[in-house]
Amino acid sequence: MGTDSVSDRDKLEMQELARGAFAALDEAELGDLREELQRSLLARGTEAVLETTLVDGVWRWRFAPMVELTLRHLLAVATDHTRSAEERRDEIAGMLDLAGF
């Protein structure tokens, strides 16, 4: 495995999760929550959003645990079509508030 493959894989996983969560909000017509989340993540700065560790000379990038948990839960709720749009909006807004976003 090359020295860049671990870092590249981490970046790709993070991009896929973030894009999936933001796309799910847009598809659920919850774009206002997407914009709120984006502003909040950008306001927090890199150190609060990402964790980096050096493993065998390769930098590993990951979302901070609360950021990853929030994005994964948001993706699940936004794509849950058994709930009304209003129920999804309320749960996501509450989750963002609880998580400090």
C-alpha positions in Angstrom: 0.0 0.0 0.0 1.4 3.4 -1.0 1.9 6.1 1.6 -0.9 8.2 0.1 -3.5 5.4 -0.1 -4.6 5.6 3.5 -4.9 9.4 3.5 -6.7 9.3 0.1 -9.1 6.7 1.4 -9.9 8.8 4.5 -10.5 11.9 2.4 -12.8 10.0 0.0 -14.8 8.5 2.9 -15.2 11.9 4.4 -16.2 13.5 1.1 -18.8 10.8 0.4 -20.4 11.1 3.8 -20.6 14.9 3.7 -21.8 15.0 0.1 -24.4 12.3 0.9 -25.7 14.1 3.9 -25.9 17.4 2.1 -27.6 15.8 -1.0 -30.1 14.0 1.3 -31.1 17.3 2.8 -31.6 18.9 -0.6 -33.6 15.9 -1.9 -35.8 16.1 1.2 -36.3 19.8 0.5 -34.5 20.7 3.7 -31.9 22.9 2.0 -32.2 25.5 4.7 -30.9 23.0 7.2 -28.1 22.1 4.8 -27.1 25.8 4.7 -27.3 26.1 8.5 -25.1 23.0 8.9 -22.5 24.3 6.4 -22.3 27.6 8.1 -21.9 26.0 11.5 -19.2 23.6 10.3 -17.2 26.3 8.6 -17.5 28.6 11.7 -16.1 25.8 13.9 -12.8 25.6 12.0 -10.8 22.7 10.9 -9.6 21.6 14.4 -13.1 21.2 15.7 -14.4 19.3 12.7 -11.4 17.0 11.9 -9.1 14.8 13.8 -5.7 14.0 12.4 -3.3 11.3 13.5 0.0 10.2 12.2 0.1 6.4 11.6 3.3 4.8 10.2 4.3 8.1 8.6 0.9 8.7 7.0 -1.6 11.3 8.1 -5.1 9.9 8.8 -8.0 12.3 8.5 -11.4 11.7 10.2 -14.3 13.7 11.1 -14.5 14.5 14.8 -16.8 11.9 16.4 -19.7 14.2 17.0 -19.5 15.6 13.4 -19.5 12.0 12.0 -22.3 10.9 14.2 -24.3 14.0 13.2 -23.8 13.5 9.5 -24.6 9.8 9.6 -27.8 10.4 11.7 -28.8 13.3 9.4 -28.4 11.1 6.3 -30.5 8.4 7.8 -33.3 10.7 8.9 -33.4 12.8 5.7 -33.8 9.6 3.6 -36.4 8.0 5.9 -39.5 8.3 3.7 -41.7 6.6 6.2 -41.7 10.0 8.1 -43.3 13.2 6.9 -41.1 16.0 5.8 -42.1 17.9 8.9 -41.1 15.1 11.2 -37.8 14.8 9.5 -37.2 18.6 9.7 -38.1 18.6 13.4 -35.7 15.7 14.2 -32.9 17.0 12.2 -33.2 20.6 13.6 -33.3 19.2 17.1 -30.3 17.0 16.5 -28.3 19.9 15.1 -29.2 22.0 18.1 -28.3 19.1 20.5 -25.0 18.5 18.8 -24.2 22.2 19.0 -24.5 23.0 15.3 
